[in-house]
């Protein structure tokens, strides 16, 4: 098994996000805007939206005002719609500090 595989094996998603934030910071960039769309049937995200946004902004060292989060369903199609998986589409605008 490759060393990078061992390093990330069973790591929480927050570890990946924090690492991305560290690499971004070390390269001299900051988040100008983050737009994330979660694709899942359940759980409903709306009751947790503010908490997820807050956690993302903290993990990435970004102002919460530049983090946008929304969710949509996959209309019961394939594994996403059958509650067997979730997906996220994210676009981030990076700006030089």
Backbone torsions as a table, in degrees:
resi	resn	phi	psi	omega
1	UNK	NA	136.9	-179.5
2	UNK	-66.0	150.9	-178.9
3	UNK	-61.2	-36.2	179.8
4	UNK	-69.0	-30.5	177.3
5	UNK	-67.2	-43.3	178.5
6	UNK	-63.0	-42.3	-178.7
7	UNK	-58.2	-39.9	-173.5
8	UNK	-99.1	-4.4	-177.2
9	UNK	-58.8	128.4	178.6
10	UNK	60.6	19.6	178.9
11	UNK	-75.0	143.4	176.0
12	UNK	-68.7	151.7	-179.6
13	UNK	-59.7	-29.8	178.8
14	UNK	-62.5	-29.3	178.0
15	UNK	-65.7	-42.5	178.5
16	UNK	-64.9	-43.2	-178.6
17	UNK	-65.3	-44.5	178.9
18	UNK	-62.0	-41.8	178.7
19	UNK	-62.9	-42.0	177.4
20	UNK	-61.6	-41.2	177.7
21	UNK	-63.4	-39.6	178.4
22	UNK	-64.8	-47.1	179.0
23	UNK	-61.3	-40.4	178.7
24	UNK	-62.5	-46.5	-179.6
25	UNK	-63.4	-45.0	-180.0
26	UNK	-63.1	-28.8	179.1
27	UNK	-84.5	-2.8	176.8
28	UNK	86.6	26.9	-180.0
29	UNK	-116.9	159.1	172.1
30	UNK	-137.7	162.7	-178.1
31	UNK	-81.1	123.3	174.0
32	UNK	-87.3	-34.2	-179.9
33	UNK	-164.7	138.2	175.5
34	UNK	-128.7	126.7	178.8
35	UNK	-125.7	113.9	-177.8
36	UNK	-119.4	135.3	175.0
37	UNK	-119.4	118.7	175.8
38	UNK	-90.8	135.6	-179.6
39	UNK	-117.5	109.5	-176.7
40	UNK	-163.5	155.8	176.2
41	UNK	-83.9	-46.8	-179.0
42	UNK	-143.9	152.8	-1.0
43	UNK	-77.3	163.7	174.3
44	UNK	-68.5	131.1	-174.8
45	UNK	-84.4	-28.5	-172.2
46	UNK	-50.1	-40.8	178.8
47	UNK	-68.3	-17.5	-175.9
48	UNK	-111.6	0.7	-171.9
49	UNK	-56.1	-47.8	-178.5
50	UNK	-64.1	-38.2	178.6
51	UNK	-66.2	-44.2	179.4
52	UNK	-63.6	-45.3	177.5
53	UNK	-58.7	-45.6	179.9
54	UNK	-62.0	-45.0	179.4
55	UNK	-63.5	-43.2	177.8
56	UNK	-60.4	-45.9	-178.2
57	UNK	-64.6	-38.7	178.0
58	UNK	-66.5	-46.0	-179.1
59	UNK	-61.9	-34.2	-177.1
60	UNK	-97.0	-4.0	-178.7
61	UNK	66.9	33.0	-177.8
62	UNK	-109.6	151.6	174.3
63	UNK	-66.3	134.1	-179.2
64	UNK	-57.3	-25.3	-178.2
65	UNK	-68.2	-16.7	179.9
66	UNK	-99.1	3.0	-178.6
67	UNK	-106.5	119.5	178.1
68	UNK	-116.0	134.6	-178.2
69	UNK	-132.5	134.4	174.1
70	UNK	-142.7	166.0	179.6
71	UNK	-136.6	151.7	174.5
72	UNK	-147.2	162.0	177.9
73	UNK	-95.7	170.2	178.8
74	UNK	-109.3	21.7	174.1
75	UNK	52.8	42.1	175.9
76	UNK	58.6	29.2	-179.8
77	UNK	-103.7	130.6	176.7
78	UNK	54.2	-159.7	-172.9
79	UNK	-64.3	-32.2	179.0
80	UNK	-64.9	-39.5	-178.9
81	UNK	-83.5	-11.8	-178.8
82	UNK	-100.8	14.6	179.1
83	UNK	63.3	24.6	178.0
84	UNK	-99.4	-9.6	179.8
85	UNK	-160.7	166.8	172.1
86	UNK	-133.1	162.9	178.2
87	UNK	-140.5	161.5	175.8
88	UNK	-139.5	132.7	171.6
89	UNK	-108.5	125.4	-176.9
90	UNK	-133.7	134.9	174.6
91	UNK	-122.9	129.9	-179.0
92	UNK	-126.5	129.4	173.2
93	UNK	-94.6	116.2	177.7
94	UNK	-97.1	141.6	179.1
95	UNK	-127.5	141.9	174.6
96	UNK	-63.2	140.3	177.9
97	UNK	-71.6	NA	NA
